[in-house]
Amino acid sequence: MAVVNQKGGVGKTTVVLGLASAASAGGVATLVVDLDPQGNATTGLGVFDAGSGIEQLLTEDNAGGLAAVVRASAWSSEVGPPPLLVPSSPGLAVLEPQLASDPLGAQGRLAAALADGVGSDHQLVLIDCPPSLGLLTVNALFAADLILVVTEPGVWAVDGVARMLQTIERIRLRRSDDRPGLVGIAVNRLGRTRDGRYWNEQLEEAYPGRCLPPVRLRAAVAEAAAHSLPIHALGRRPGAVEAAAEFEVLLDRIPWSGSGSRTDSESPTPGSPA
């Protein structure tokens, strides 16, 4: 599942880390693929000497090459089985324009690298995408079975989601398997303010049935990421239990084989209600 939005600052990485924490707490074998040159998912998982990682996979066609760059995260096993990681590196920012110069197209390199049976080893693969619609995000859209659009309740949220859904639909038309399917829209950092409620209502009106249960604005979520800890490890700190529960609810809405949600064959497409 690719976690996307072309707008930065909406908290895609905190949602990826929260879902990874919920999956770990549920005993789910999870892999996080960090496609963002900023590498926040990599450091959020406690890895600071990442090496080449995902950059190595995307430099050239590397069918089935994922196993060579997967590494352990630094999360403790106290919560549950720690997720594995394909780390990011700053070199990704330089690599992206190089991908655009490939005369045969480089949009399928991540999909090729994942074609080593990764699904049999990991029940859930989360791809953290950069805040753009460049070739890194396009690689994720060509590789993913499912898409989770993350947004904040703000003035440009509706338009940003609309552009993202248009891009997903274009990718679906290019792929031969009628994928990726849309899991829904995760409204992140919903504050207890009149403004937050208003923009959240605007999103729900614009995309009826597609907005998932929100993740509220809580200091515990930022604290967990800053300390490279799963949110489930913060115990009784204010807001941690509530935040962990919200990510568990969001995880259960993802239609993978271990969830209580719909099956993959029933997952919604960008043009249909969730």
Secondary structure, DSSP 8 states (H G I E B T S, - for coil): -EEE-SSSSS-HHHHHHHHHHHHHHTT--EEEEE--TT-HHHHHTT-----STHHHHHSS--TT-GGGT-EE----TTSSS--EEE---THHHHHHHHHHT-TT--TTHHHHHTTTTHHHH-SEEEEE--SSSSHHHHHHHHH-SEEEEEE-SSTTHHHHHHHHHHHHHHHHHHSSS---EEEEEEEEEE-SSHHHHHHHHHHHHHSTTTB---EE--HHHHHHHHTT--GGGSTTSTTHHHHHHHHHHHHHTS-STTSSS--GGG---TTS--
